[in-house]
Amino acid sequence: MSAPVEVVLSADSAGQLFNCAVFDPHSGSEFLSYRGGNTSSRSLTVLNGEYILGAQLGKNFINVWEIQRKDQLQQKIVCPGIVTCLSASPDGLYVLAGIAEAIYLWEMSTGNLLAILSRHYQDVSCIRFTDDSSHFVSGGKDNLALIWNLSSVVQLDSSRTPEPRHILSRHSLPITDIHCGLMGPQARVATASLDQTVKVWEISSGEMLLSVLFDVGIMSVTLDPCEYFLFCGGSDGNIFQVSLCSTSLSRDKTFQTDSDGNQVFKGHRNLVTCLSVSMDGTLLLSGSNDETVRMWDVQSKQCIWSINHKGPVTNAAIIPAPANMFLADSHPAVPLPRFSRHLNPSEQGDTTGSGGVCLRLGANTQVPEGTYLEKADELYSLMCAVTDKVSGEVHHCCQDSIITVSRILARLSRRRSFV
Amino acid sequence: MKSKKQKRQGDFQKVQLKVGKKKPKADNATNVNFKSKAIHLPEQLKHADSGPTTNRQLDIKDLLSKLHHVNSNIKQGALVGLRELLSGQPTLIELHASAVLSEVAALFTDKDGSVRAAAVRLLRFIAQCIPPERVAPFFPLLSAHLTCAMTHISEAIQEDALRVLDVLLEHYPGLLSQRHTVLLTNFLELISQKRKSGTGQDKAGKGAFSLTISTNRKVTAQQWRLTVLLRLGSFLQAVVEERPLEEGVISRIGLGMWAGEKGSVTPVDVSWEEHAFGKGKIQVFENSGAVPSPHSAYRLRPDSKAGGGMNKELCSAETVQGFAGTLVPLLLEIWVEAAGGDSVQTDSDHLLSAEAMALMFQILTILQLLRRLTPQRDQQDILDAWFRNSYLTDFKHHFMKNFPYGLREVARHKKKADGKRIRQQVAAGTVAGTNVEPLALNVTLCQVMVTLSLRGQDHIEAEDADWLGPIRVFIRETLSNGGKLSLKHLAALLEVVWRMIVTQRSRVVTDDLLQAVFVQYQQRNLAVSVRTLLLRFFSRLYIQEQQNHPHIARSRILACWLASLPVQLVQLGSRNPQLSAQLLETIHPAAARGNKDLLQSLQKNACSIYDPQEGCVVVLPVESQKRLVQILHFLPAFPAELLACLSQVCNTGRVSASLATMLIRSVHLRSPLSGCSSSLQDVPVKDVDYLSFFFTTLTGFSSEMLRALQDTDEDGLLPSSTLSPLSVFATTLEQFLHHWDIVEEVCHCLNTLGSRAQCFDVIQNAINKNLCGLVVVPDCVCAAILRCVPRLLDVNFLPSDTLLHFLSDCCLSMLNLLLQLEQSARKRDAVWEACFAALSTVPRLLRLVLQSFHVFDLCEEELPVLAQILSLLLQHTQLRNHMMANASLLQHIIQDLTHFYGGETREQWLTDLLYCYSVTLSGHRTNMGMRDIY
């Protein structure tokens, strides 16, 4: 059997059989399971295709598994508080955790705590990265969603508090879920809220593009990769499909009636807590508080399979299968560092001397020689030298060609004078 | 012979004329004894295209040509004539606009005063008739003539030029503001002259211009300057206001400062129902397709389009600095003269004459406007810093020396001189600016000075303390002395307070100033607009600045203000919905942010806010109701009394059913039973309270109301009988349907609870305890119970006998009611649905119902009713299997019925019943296997 392209990763809050498990998206058969503890909602994430990170429900640590050693809990990262949501950047360089109303940012290469962002007023409920890891969006129980620029958060010196790029404040009840579309900083973000609306925003401008009002509170939201459809999981167990680009010129839609029935996925009996769409946009995965995970066919809106869990499903996602997952003898390329619990470890005095060199632009630079400006000057002079050389050669060529052209012109004018 | 002679004599007879006799008439005298009438020609024949004329038979061409006449009287006459002609024939203005405007403009510099006055009058008239976009092509000409007049050597012409400017400012501010490059220097030259280069070098720092004093004007130099400065002020105002707003720059000055903001992309707004039924088509990608929207903060390359054109020049800080560099020294000089000229007594330097005050007010207004010329925030900061570096010492020295200023009382004996002065002022046309209140002057002074205080740096704060101190004292006293302030002054003062709070970053200052504002806020009988302004000030302060400035967040006054909001909401009631909405706009985010003071106060007042009779949640409009319901989500705890209130709010029907379901949902979500809130330490809704809330909401009637209902003797009561064991109280249709919607939601919430068996047990006990003994039951309660029980019933759970008996009673009464309901299809459907669900789902219920049909106890009239009920049950195919299970019982009843009736003629109802019965049984015979199962 060849390795699958995509797998389903899901976890429930009971954790009787396993903490989280990997399933086949087409048949629903279980591949692997990872044991130990249980995971709180929106806090299961795969780091760099090598580790699985999941925040323990109601406790202040994060469980870590190496992705190929399924049964063994590898490590526990102790955090300053109960982790409410967790997200690893797609490039595997940073990890974000929402702890109470603050967002903690760790750098994976060193384990340093780079920033504590406390712009939310209440617990953070969800954090999502854009696909290029340049921005992230955090939503909280204070009705706010904040769009942050990762580089501005990382590079700021400690004297200034980092500011979010945009503050999305149009929801009137706590935000339950966020989905970031593709295309990096030009992506669109969908936010779901208990105020019965789902809103679509633009990351670049922070403007709201769309607001859909439902009859029930919305607990989860996702977009398909093409962003044709918006899937919204309601608190009554229905999943609503909103078509984002209904063509007015509908030659092929004349025989298809858009009635209520074919836009709702019916089957769950309780809150739909998580939604995810496969890469090709044909499969929709949903996890619910009624302890089932269901896979749906988007086109026909039928349930393909369902898996019973032992408790309310907290996380369910379709993810591209990590390369290491099915190779039992593989090892992560980078060992997981110790996560520091304080900002600026050098000041705290509990540095372990991990031997790693911290390369950060900004005030906290640990490499004293040469400021950034000097380096830039150096680089500039180097580039100038190269370009001078090149342009000198080019100049020679040009001169040659100019001479030949002028000769030709002279000949031409002579001929004209003869005529 | 004789006859010949006689004849001759006869021919030549001489008439003797004698004295005293009348002269005889000559034979050939003409008789003039006739009368004739003259033909009167009022006008000469005209050519067809010559157009209308004035009373003096002059058409527009004549008039225009007369404007070039040497004699000034004729020119004036022509101007008057033009005005008369044009006012009679407004269409002519459009036709001849170019000619008229150019000719009139040429007369701005006429040497005769009356001609100029007439020209201005005509211009004013024309300006009223032509919109700005039509004048735009001629405006370069007009402004050229205006410039010419302003720089004219004759002072009288200069003065009249200002009137022309007035007219243009009034009607074409946008067009005029584009000419600022020329006009601004003209203004300078009106009150000053260029220094000669030598002297300019000597007095370095004094600017290149010096004030002029001309002795031969009719007015004093001060008055003249005042008139010029007035115009300069209004001109700058026009420049500021007419500037096309840049992206993302919201003019947050003055009254608009605390107004709402608007996004630049109009979002698509749909609701699910519309979308699902194909009405609301969504096209998100038009808003931002492959090309990012122009409002995006990303700039890949600088804008290639040079927008703005001429206006660009005044936007940057450098150009404004250049202009201000010449203007501000002049203004300072004027200030010194105005202040110094007045100060006769040294002890009352701060008392000014009205005229000096007006002048100073103008100076400060112009300084303020200068700062506003740059729209961008960063540019404004540069400009502020520049002002501070260049002029702080001067401003401090001159402006703050005698601050705050007051109006000098004018002694009585000076009255005559005053009258004269007033007349002069009228002549100079400065009526508008002369009556300036000292408060306005002081407030503007504060505004100007406060912009000089920079934010952030600590060492500067210490420096500034000496001049910010008096300003602070003044503001505090003005706000807290109990007087009512006008909207404009208050807005300006609040702006100053805002700036001081943000820049000074000290908790003492913040509390000090906010205390003063709060005193103002607490006054009674404020006008609604003033109240709204203060409210906006506080709420913006809380919402915008709190995060960046910890000293604001910690402010005691702000906390106090937030805590007072729920109380105000309760007190306000339904008197002013707008103000209530404004209050809610602050309460909602503050509650969402978990502000402790607000939440405590909210908790304390929750019962009165959510009171079912006169609480805000029922008296306010829908939007506010919705917010109030959403605020519920953030309440720290739900005590039993509050839940009782909420349950009644849901059921009284004064909030819509959708809002009531929202309310129920948010209570459900806050309860740990729903499994949404993970934290275990704080329990907002106790489980007991939660279940009793849901049960009360389910019944829709509190226990007191039900008890009261037992004794009443109302019309809506259907008496109990054998067929209807409970006496049914029929509710109105609206109440029934409202309650029906709520029951639906309650059932859904209860359904999602963790353990269904336990939940059902609780509900069963509650029904047994509260409802089973009742004699009179409202129909909606019956329907609700019948609907709820089958939905909550677990397969493995056996309901108790008491419950089953009560259910059968309910069911029978409802079926009886069903037959009497003709008017409303919806109600009938709902009742039937409930009965049907209960009968088909709850085991043994159908048997109990059938057993309770005691045919022999019925009277004659009730027999058809029973038969109808039976046939109704028989007709329903889904119930058929259940009927089969009780076939013997059924047969028994029908036998009794036919036997007991015993009438000679078989009535229709009996025929129907027997038919239904036979059909059901025949179907049953074919499915004999089915019978074995039961």
Interface residues (C-beta under 8 A of the other chain):
Chain A: S40 S41 L57 G58 R119 Y121 Q122 K141 D142 N143 L144 T161 R165 S169 S172 L173 P174 P185 Q186 R188 L194 D195 Q196 K199 V200 E202 S204 S205 G206 E207 M208 L209 L210 S211 V212 L213 F214 D215 V216 G217 S235 D236 F240 V242 S243 L244 C245 S246 S248 D258 S259 D260 Q263 V264 R269 N270 L271 N289 P312
Chain B: G263 S264 V265 P267 V268 D269 V270 S271 W272 E273 H275 A276 F277 G278 K281 I282 Q283 V284 F285 N287 S288 P292 S293 H295 S296 A297 Y298 Q547 N548 H588 P589 A592 R593 G594 R627 Q630 H633 S658 M662 R665 S666 L669 G675 C676 S678 L680 H748 N751 T752
